[in-house]
């Protein structure tokens, strides 16, 4: 077992039912917030936005609402939101929403205080990989879905539509100072998106488990999260009002934010980012589900981390698991239980002829994650996984 790890956790986390009600009693990192929300209506119709603004009033903070964030957020909306923060004299970001909003907050906070374009600071692809000149604005996060884990880490994934790139951006200075994860806010997430986001959270943890950088701390945390997601995600999909299920999935998602700080994910995420870089309407979690069976089968067949697959299968409820293939069985059963076992790439406009292009894009834009794979995965291997996953 790898005993080496680096741990940096500057985020104060309030986790549990009703925790949103404690926001007004917290010491906030500024006096005027850019209240970042999605371009949709969910936080408004659910009443969550009104509850948050009431808590900001209680804390004596003012705010400006910016509601331009969309699924698979682009650098253009990041730059627009950053300009809004600068133009209105905001001194911190409050991100209220799901993965797109939480991911965007990291980049918005950076660009609100730094010159130029976001892609000047992105590492990978056509990014210029320049260091940030100034610390970003402090960030407060309030998660309304369970998926990315971005509520407690310094990473967000942003798309550049001009170059067909979707790349992770972050810096340790951009870790949120305060995060609230209240499962009561997640009751109204539709079943379909509950499943997509839940599998994103699951794969954050399963990728950590097979990563060559998994360590003595990240492994038990990841296994705990895998167990909770496998047990509670089908219930949350079936009944969004099941607060115990929402709480269990939220735990698995948020804890992934910690496991990903301890151990990086693998090429599965690079590959999906390539898919949604070209097909912007593809939900990230759905794309991950589409390629997951063949992605993990690649390593199972090579027997490079058999013990890790057995541990995960047991965590997912197969108590007598004793071979790596049992993980594939557990994964397929969970997909079926959540109604996502028949997702098709073709339904989102992806063609089989794109497989080679997607494989190349995955390596060119986020090739660093391939180094975390438990064995080498060549370009041809990557393209083959896309082809085998295609429907």
C-alpha positions as CSV (number, residue, x, y, z in Angstrom):
1,X,0.0,0.0,0.0
2,X,1.3,3.5,-1.0
3,X,1.9,5.4,2.3
4,X,2.6,8.7,0.5
5,X,-0.1,11.4,0.2
6,X,-0.6,15.1,0.3
7,X,-3.7,16.5,2.1
8,X,-4.8,20.1,2.0
9,X,-8.4,20.8,3.3
10,X,-9.0,24.5,3.9
11,X,-12.8,24.1,3.4
12,X,-15.2,24.2,6.3
13,X,-17.8,21.7,5.5
14,X,-21.4,21.7,6.9
15,X,-23.0,18.4,5.9
16,X,-26.5,17.2,6.7
17,X,-30.2,17.9,6.7
18,X,-31.1,21.5,7.3
19,X,-27.5,22.8,7.1
20,X,-28.6,25.6,4.8
21,X,-30.3,27.2,7.8
22,X,-26.8,27.8,9.3
23,X,-25.4,29.9,6.5
24,X,-26.5,33.1,8.1
25,X,-24.5,32.4,11.2
26,X,-21.2,31.7,9.4
27,X,-18.3,34.1,9.0
28,X,-18.4,34.9,5.3
29,X,-15.2,35.7,3.4
30,X,-16.5,39.1,2.2
31,X,-19.3,41.6,2.2
32,X,-20.7,41.4,-1.3
33,X,-21.3,38.1,-3.1
34,X,-21.5,37.2,-6.8
35,X,-24.4,34.8,-6.3
36,X,-23.7,32.3,-9.2
37,X,-26.6,30.1,-10.4
38,X,-27.5,28.3,-13.5
39,X,-29.5,29.6,-16.4
40,X,-32.3,27.2,-15.5
41,X,-35.2,27.8,-13.0
42,X,-34.7,25.0,-10.5
43,X,-33.3,27.0,-7.6
44,X,-36.0,29.6,-8.1
45,X,-39.0,27.3,-8.4
46,X,-37.8,25.2,-5.4
47,X,-37.5,28.2,-3.2
48,X,-33.8,27.5,-2.5
49,X,-32.7,30.8,-4.0
50,X,-35.0,32.8,-1.7
51,X,-33.7,30.8,1.3
52,X,-30.1,31.6,0.4
53,X,-30.7,35.3,-0.1
54,X,-32.5,35.4,3.2
55,X,-29.5,33.8,4.9
56,X,-27.2,36.3,3.2
57,X,-29.4,39.1,4.5
58,X,-29.1,37.6,8.0
59,X,-25.3,37.5,7.7
60,X,-25.2,41.2,6.6
61,X,-23.9,40.4,3.1
62,X,-25.2,41.9,-0.1
63,X,-25.2,40.1,-3.4
64,X,-25.5,40.3,-7.2
65,X,-27.1,37.4,-9.0
66,X,-25.5,36.0,-12.1
67,X,-27.6,33.3,-13.8
68,X,-25.7,32.5,-17.0
69,X,-24.2,29.0,-16.2
70,X,-25.3,26.1,-18.5
71,X,-24.5,22.4,-18.7
72,X,-20.9,21.7,-19.7
73,X,-20.0,25.4,-19.0
74,X,-17.9,27.3,-21.6
75,X,-15.1,29.7,-21.0
76,X,-17.3,32.5,-22.5
77,X,-19.8,32.2,-19.6
78,X,-17.0,32.1,-17.1
79,X,-15.5,35.3,-18.5
80,X,-19.0,36.9,-18.5
81,X,-19.5,36.0,-14.8
82,X,-16.0,37.2,-13.9
83,X,-16.7,40.5,-15.6
84,X,-20.0,40.7,-13.6
85,X,-18.1,40.1,-10.3
86,X,-15.5,42.8,-11.2
87,X,-18.0,45.3,-12.5
88,X,-20.1,45.1,-9.3
89,X,-17.3,45.1,-6.8
90,X,-18.0,41.6,-5.5
91,X,-15.4,40.3,-3.0
92,X,-16.5,36.7,-2.9
93,X,-18.3,34.0,-5.0
94,X,-21.3,32.1,-3.6
95,X,-22.0,29.2,-6.0
96,X,-25.5,27.8,-5.6
97,X,-26.2,24.8,-7.8
98,X,-25.1,21.5,-9.3
99,X,-21.8,20.5,-10.9
100,X,-21.8,23.1,-13.7
101,X,-22.2,26.0,-11.3
102,X,-19.7,24.6,-8.8
103,X,-17.1,23.9,-11.5
104,X,-17.6,27.3,-13.0
105,X,-17.1,29.0,-9.6
106,X,-13.5,28.0,-9.5
107,X,-12.7,29.6,-12.9
108,X,-14.9,32.6,-12.2
109,X,-13.1,33.3,-8.9
110,X,-9.7,33.1,-10.7
111,X,-10.7,35.4,-13.6
112,X,-12.4,38.0,-11.4
113,X,-8.9,38.9,-10.2
114,X,-6.6,38.0,-13.0
115,X,-6.0,39.6,-16.4
116,X,-6.5,38.0,-19.8
117,X,-8.5,34.9,-20.8
118,X,-9.1,31.8,-18.9
119,X,-7.3,29.7,-21.5
120,X,-4.1,31.7,-20.6
121,X,-4.1,29.7,-17.3
122,X,-5.4,26.3,-18.5
123,X,-2.9,23.5,-18.6
124,X,-3.4,21.0,-21.5
125,X,-4.5,21.3,-25.1
126,X,-4.2,24.8,-26.4
127,X,-4.0,26.3,-22.9
128,X,-1.0,28.5,-22.2
129,X,-0.4,27.1,-18.7
130,X,0.5,30.5,-17.2
131,X,0.5,30.7,-13.4
132,X,-2.2,32.9,-11.8
133,X,-0.8,36.3,-11.0
134,X,-3.3,37.0,-8.2
135,X,-5.2,34.9,-5.7
136,X,-8.8,34.3,-6.8
137,X,-11.9,35.6,-4.9
138,X,-12.9,33.4,-2.0
139,X,-15.5,30.8,-2.7
140,X,-18.6,29.6,-0.8
141,X,-20.4,26.6,-2.3
142,X,-23.9,25.3,-1.7
143,X,-24.5,22.0,-3.6
144,X,-28.0,21.3,-5.0
145,X,-27.1,18.0,-6.7
146,X,-24.8,15.0,-5.9
147,X,-22.1,14.5,-8.6
148,X,-18.9,16.4,-9.1
149,X,-17.6,16.8,-5.5
150,X,-16.4,20.3,-6.6
151,X,-18.1,21.8,-3.5
152,X,-14.9,20.9,-1.5
153,X,-12.1,21.0,-4.0
154,X,-10.3,23.4,-6.2
155,X,-11.1,21.9,-9.6
156,X,-13.6,22.7,-12.3
157,X,-14.0,21.5,-15.9
158,X,-14.6,24.1,-18.5
159,X,-15.2,23.8,-22.3
160,X,-13.7,25.8,-25.1
161,X,-16.1,25.4,-28.0
162,X,-13.8,27.1,-30.5
163,X,-11.2,24.3,-30.1
164,X,-13.4,21.4,-29.0
165,X,-11.6,21.1,-25.7
166,X,-13.0,20.3,-22.2
167,X,-10.3,20.6,-19.6
168,X,-10.0,20.6,-15.9
169,X,-8.8,23.9,-14.4
170,X,-7.8,24.6,-10.8
171,X,-5.3,25.8,-8.3
172,X,-5.0,25.0,-4.5
173,X,-5.6,28.7,-3.8
174,X,-9.1,28.2,-5.2
175,X,-10.4,25.7,-2.7
176,X,-13.8,26.9,-1.2
177,X,-13.5,28.4,2.2
178,X,-17.0,27.2,3.1
179,X,-19.2,24.4,1.7
180,X,-22.8,23.5,2.6
181,X,-24.2,20.1,1.5
182,X,-27.8,19.8,2.5
183,X,-29.6,16.8,1.1
184,X,-32.9,18.4,1.6
185,X,-32.0,20.7,-1.4
186,X,-31.7,17.7,-3.7
187,X,-35.2,16.3,-3.4
188,X,-36.4,17.9,-6.6
189,X,-33.6,16.7,-8.9
190,X,-35.3,14.6,-11.6
191,X,-34.6,10.8,-11.5
192,X,-32.7,10.8,-14.8
193,X,-30.2,13.5,-13.6
194,X,-30.0,11.9,-10.1
195,X,-28.7,8.8,-11.9
196,X,-26.3,10.6,-14.1
197,X,-24.8,12.6,-11.3
198,X,-24.7,9.7,-9.0
199,X,-22.7,7.6,-11.4
200,X,-20.3,10.6,-11.9
201,X,-19.7,10.5,-8.1
202,X,-19.3,6.7,-8.2
203,X,-16.7,6.8,-10.9
204,X,-14.7,9.5,-9.1
205,X,-14.3,6.9,-6.4
206,X,-13.8,3.8,-8.5
207,X,-11.2,5.6,-10.6
208,X,-9.3,6.5,-7.4
209,X,-9.4,2.9,-6.4
210,X,-7.7,1.7,-9.6
211,X,-5.4,4.6,-9.9
212,X,-1.7,3.8,-9.6
213,X,-1.6,6.7,-7.0
214,X,-4.2,5.2,-4.6
215,X,-2.9,5.4,-1.1
216,X,-3.5,4.3,2.5
217,X,-6.0,7.2,3.1
218,X,-7.8,7.6,-0.2
219,X,-8.6,3.9,-0.5
220,X,-10.8,3.4,2.6
221,X,-12.5,6.8,2.0
222,X,-13.3,5.8,-1.6
223,X,-14.6,2.4,-0.6
224,X,-16.9,4.0,2.0
225,X,-18.3,6.4,-0.7
226,X,-18.7,3.5,-3.2
227,X,-20.7,1.5,-0.7
228,X,-23.1,4.4,0.1
229,X,-23.7,5.2,-3.6
230,X,-24.3,1.6,-4.5
231,X,-26.8,1.2,-1.7
232,X,-28.7,4.5,-1.9
233,X,-28.6,5.6,-5.6
234,X,-31.3,3.2,-6.8
235,X,-33.5,4.4,-4.0
236,X,-32.9,8.1,-4.8
237,X,-33.7,7.5,-8.4
238,X,-36.9,5.7,-7.6
239,X,-38.1,8.3,-5.0
240,X,-36.4,11.7,-5.0
241,X,-38.1,12.5,-1.7
242,X,-36.3,9.7,0.1
243,X,-34.2,11.9,2.3
244,X,-32.1,9.0,3.7
245,X,-31.2,8.0,0.1
246,X,-30.4,11.6,-0.9
247,X,-28.2,11.9,2.2
248,X,-26.3,8.7,1.4
249,X,-25.6,9.7,-2.2
250,X,-24.6,13.2,-1.2
251,X,-22.1,11.7,1.2
252,X,-20.6,9.6,-1.5
253,X,-20.4,12.5,-3.9
254,X,-18.9,15.0,-1.4
255,X,-16.3,12.5,-0.1
256,X,-15.2,12.1,-3.7
257,X,-14.1,15.7,-3.6
258,X,-11.6,14.6,-0.9
259,X,-10.5,11.4,-2.5
260,X,-9.7,13.3,-5.7
261,X,-7.5,15.6,-3.8
262,X,-5.6,12.6,-2.4
263,X,-5.5,10.6,-5.6
264,X,-6.3,11.7,-9.1
265,X,-9.0,10.1,-11.3
266,X,-8.0,8.2,-14.5
267,X,-8.5,8.3,-18.2
268,X,-12.2,7.5,-18.0
269,X,-12.8,11.2,-17.2
270,X,-10.4,12.3,-20.0
271,X,-12.4,10.2,-22.5
272,X,-15.8,11.5,-21.4
273,X,-14.6,15.1,-21.5
274,X,-13.7,14.5,-25.2
275,X,-17.2,13.2,-25.8
276,X,-19.0,16.2,-24.4
277,X,-16.4,18.6,-25.8
278,X,-17.8,17.8,-29.2
279,X,-21.4,17.1,-28.1
280,X,-22.3,19.8,-25.6
281,X,-25.8,18.4,-24.8
282,X,-24.3,15.2,-23.5
283,X,-24.6,15.1,-19.7
284,X,-21.2,14.3,-18.2
285,X,-22.5,11.4,-16.1
286,X,-24.4,9.9,-19.0
287,X,-21.2,9.9,-21.1
288,X,-19.3,8.2,-18.3
289,X,-21.9,5.5,-18.0
290,X,-21.8,4.8,-21.7
291,X,-18.1,4.0,-21.7
292,X,-17.7,2.6,-18.2
293,X,-18.3,-1.1,-18.8
294,X,-15.7,-1.4,-21.5
295,X,-13.3,1.0,-19.7
296,X,-13.1,-1.1,-16.6
297,X,-13.2,-4.4,-18.6
298,X,-9.9,-3.2,-20.3
299,X,-8.1,-3.4,-16.9
300,X,-10.0,-6.5,-15.6
301,X,-8.8,-8.5,-18.6
302,X,-5.3,-7.4,-18.0
303,X,-5.4,-8.4,-14.3
304,X,-3.4,-5.3,-13.3
305,X,-5.4,-4.5,-10.1
306,X,-7.5,-7.6,-9.4
307,X,-7.6,-7.0,-5.7
308,X,-9.0,-3.4,-6.1
309,X,-11.9,-4.7,-8.3
310,X,-12.7,-7.4,-5.7
311,X,-12.8,-4.8,-2.9
312,X,-15.1,-2.6,-4.9
313,X,-17.4,-5.4,-5.8
314,X,-17.7,-6.3,-2.1
315,X,-18.4,-2.6,-1.2
316,X,-21.2,-2.6,-3.8
317,X,-23.0,-5.5,-2.1
318,X,-21.4,-8.6,-3.5
319,X,-20.1,-9.9,-0.2
320,X,-18.7,-13.1,-1.7
321,X,-16.9,-11.5,-4.6
322,X,-13.5,-13.1,-5.3
323,X,-12.6,-12.3,-8.8
324,X,-12.3,-8.9,-10.7
325,X,-15.1,-9.8,-13.1
326,X,-17.5,-9.5,-10.1
327,X,-17.0,-5.7,-10.2
328,X,-18.3,-5.7,-13.8
329,X,-21.3,-7.6,-12.7
330,X,-22.0,-5.3,-9.8
331,X,-21.6,-2.3,-12.1
332,X,-24.0,-3.6,-14.7
333,X,-26.6,-4.5,-12.0
334,X,-26.4,-1.0,-10.5
335,X,-26.9,0.6,-14.0
336,X,-29.9,-1.6,-14.5
337,X,-31.3,-0.7,-11.1
338,X,-31.0,3.0,-11.9
339,X,-32.5,2.6,-15.4
340,X,-29.4,3.8,-17.3
341,X,-28.2,0.5,-18.7
342,X,-29.4,1.3,-22.3
343,X,-27.9,4.7,-22.9
344,X,-26.7,5.1,-26.5
345,X,-24.0,7.4,-27.8
346,X,-25.9,7.7,-31.1
347,X,-28.8,9.3,-29.3
348,X,-26.5,12.3,-28.7
349,X,-25.2,12.6,-32.3
350,X,-22.0,10.7,-31.7
351,X,-21.0,8.5,-34.7
352,X,-18.8,5.5,-34.7
353,X,-16.4,7.2,-37.1
354,X,-15.6,9.7,-34.3
355,X,-13.9,7.1,-32.0
356,X,-10.4,7.8,-33.3
357,X,-10.9,11.6,-33.0
358,X,-12.3,11.2,-29.4
359,X,-9.4,9.1,-28.4
360,X,-6.9,11.6,-29.7
361,X,-8.7,14.5,-28.1
362,X,-8.8,12.8,-24.7
363,X,-5.0,12.4,-24.7
364,X,-4.3,15.8,-26.1
365,X,-6.5,17.8,-23.7
366,X,-6.3,15.8,-20.5
367,X,-3.4,13.3,-21.1
368,X,-2.2,13.6,-17.6
369,X,-5.0,11.4,-16.3
370,X,-3.7,8.5,-18.5
371,X,-0.6,8.4,-16.3
372,X,-2.9,7.4,-13.4
373,X,-4.2,4.3,-15.2
374,X,-2.9,1.1,-13.6
375,X,-1.3,0.1,-16.9
376,X,-0.6,1.6,-20.2
377,X,-3.5,2.5,-22.5
378,X,-2.4,3.3,-26.0
379,X,-4.3,5.5,-28.5
380,X,-5.5,2.3,-30.2
381,X,-6.7,0.9,-26.9
382,X,-8.6,4.1,-26.1
383,X,-10.2,4.2,-29.6
384,X,-11.1,0.5,-29.2
385,X,-12.9,1.2,-25.9
386,X,-15.0,3.9,-27.6
387,X,-15.8,1.5,-30.4
388,X,-16.8,-1.4,-28.1
389,X,-19.0,1.1,-26.1
390,X,-20.7,2.4,-29.1
391,X,-24.5,1.9,-29.6
